[in-house]
């Protein structure tokens, strides 16, 4: 079952302890932007607000940048797309988490409360001159209670993979 997804353009990550709901919302937010209403810095900052850096530094912001660029967007391309009044929307097609993923069954998460979900998104890129629809997978790592590094009442994103070679199946 695919949970309802909050508006990815809304202020920040949802405050929920439901890791599936959180992963679906995060994946949607990762692939949603609009050059008509936001600058690249604003889009990046919104996504940066979702990313919770772990105390051991195992998920540095450099990974966020690398994986965000794997979605096909960076500061240079965003400027070009802004000239075309481009925007991207995404909707969840399917969601598989934890033991539903063969790689997680083979190598379980290293601590209780860490969840891995791979979300298949239906993505629509639109501009003044073109429309392109495609499916994109994104793997989201979510830290939820009782993880020591999670807030006591809600989940946080500690990573995502959008590069095809890093998607968790």
Secondary structure, DSSP 8 states (H G I E B T S, - for coil): -------TTSSS----S-HHHHHHHHHHHHT-EETTT--HHHHHHHHHHHB---TT-TT-HHHHHHHHHTTT--HHHHHHHHHTT-EEEEEEEEEEEGGGSHHHHHS--SSTTEEEEEEEEEEEEE-SS-EEEEEEEEEEEEE-TTSTTS-SSS-EEEEEE-SGGG---
